[in-house]
């Protein structure tokens, strides 16, 4: 039988599990107003354990790897999950303070004091190991001493991290401790902590609450009491058979940063139990997603899943907050469900049946069901009652066009102006002839799903249909007959088919240049995915071909407007609300420069990797409206208007087809996009 050591991996996981349970229950029970004050000590002891384990773990890692990958690990394991939580909790906030959010992201004075504190220790540890490793112990002890002078929550934990570091530094001796010695040492430490807890409660001491002397007393309570938890799994190994506690240890970090969000919803002991269970379920999904973010093979898919979820979550929040005050838990449930679906479809356990015939039948059934549901939703709503006029911005100009009137002078059903470019209007002529331009959404959805099937097989097609079906954004766009998502479903299908056929810009520069000109005549924002896709190959062309292909793009784009320019150039180019001004009215020239530089960086970095291509395209399609909105909110100071009608957040929906393409084609546990099925 393998010998067990104090502070083994399973020991520390058990400690963290029991600690996070105590911290969460303390925070939730506190919200009820009536709670036993002893829970304050339980929570603080739990924090001491976390800091101790962090100090121990970081130094054990240093022994094995030095500082190699130090900040990458901290970024992916600590910072990134926190940033995700900070972003997802924004809709919960009563207001938005840019300075406060910046402090959150920099962990200077964030809403999670423990993370701020542990990040400071990380920084000091790295500096010490990098520049003065021979004096590491003295330097870390010195930093611990300075922490005594900080606010109470940090002061009482001034040496918890350092104690873990010291346990690691002398681990060769600690490992030889018997269970009896560990038990005696822990008992002595607990007795010491209890003594100071009694001193803290004495009437003569209470007036000093909040002062440095009182903080020193607290310093002698929390870490000594934590010794009981630190020694428990080694002294009494049977406690590690409590699988629930071990599981909590595995998700402890996610549970720590997640459960805070639901504290305002706790109203009584029944809700304590409900939100504790809810926090655990969300944290389990979050933990598994985070595990993939740390894996180089799976990080692209995990980032795409986060982006897909964030876009869907944002729209869900906008409309749920108008219906209920409990929109937070509802929308977080939705986000967690999307995360669970990503884990399911990318983990190799949710593949369609291995029988190709059965997979084919399921694919066509999925596609038919999606189209039928879209039709039902679309025809359920009267388009004239929609407060979104994208459909009539196409339908009314086409009606005017076939009546012999200049299309861009036609008003929408809400009295707005038309902005669709010529190719996009021409694309909608068949659907207009059928009496409903919104049918383009059903058509492009089906075409997109088919393109994913063509690239990744029937299983991938089923997954794509599932992802779109779970997107609240698709159903919103369908209900209001918006054409925006149709444009990018079609563009993503185009990219998928090029990938499927193995056609690159280097192979067909003039043909694809003409295609790019036509795409730009649908929406200007299609430029970014096309640029990322084509630019690396364009760079390899001879100088003359470079110039000729750029000229071809411009020429085709201009030719699509030529008939309209001949017809009524003044209305096309010089009207206040002409189509060009309407498609480019948001943002600032500086935004364009920033976006262009980002697009160049993405174009040069995807290097033939389909996953990076689709993720880069999706990120650009989110950054394009987001940059304009942030610039506007900064200029006008209306940070709290993000979910109002002033900002159309459905522009983020353009990213969804690219995320869905990537997620649907992930190959099992490797989490990497599969090879094109059509080339197999």
Secondary structure, 3 states (H helix, E strand, C coil): CCCCCCCCHHHHHHHHHHHHHHHHHHHHHHCCCCCCCHHHHHHHHHHHHHHHHHHHHHHHHHHHHCCCCHHHHHHHHHHHHHHHHHHHCHHHCCCCCHHHHHHHHHCCCCCCHHHHHHHHHHHHHHHHHHHCHHHHHHHHHHHHHHHCCCCHHHHCCCCHHHHHHHHHHCHHHHCCCCHHHHHHHHHHHHHHHHHHHHHHHCHHHHCCCCCHHHHHHHHHHHHHHHHHHHHHHHHCHHHHHCHHHHHHHHCHHHHHHHHHHHHHHCCCHHHHHHHHHHHHHHHHHHHHHHHHHCCCCCHHHHHHHHHHHHHHHHHHHHHHCCCCCCHHHHHHHHHHHHHHHHHHHHCCCCCCCCCHHHHHHHHHHHHHHHHHHHHHHHHHCCHHHCCCCCCHHHHHHHHHHHCCCCHHHCECCCCCECCCCHHHHHHCHHHHHCCCCCHHHHHHHHHHHHHHHHHHCHHHHHHHHHHHHHCHHHHHHHHCCCCHHHHHHHHHHHHHHHHHHCCCCCCCHHHHHHHHHHHHCCCCCHHHHHHHHHHHHHHCCCHHHHHHHHHHHHHHHHHHHHHHHHHHHHHHHHCCCCHHHHHHCCCCHHHHHHHHHHHHHHHHHCCCCHHHHHHHHHHHHHHHHHHHHHHHHHHHCCHHHCCCCCCCHHHHHHHHHHHHHHHHCEEHHHCEECCCHHHC
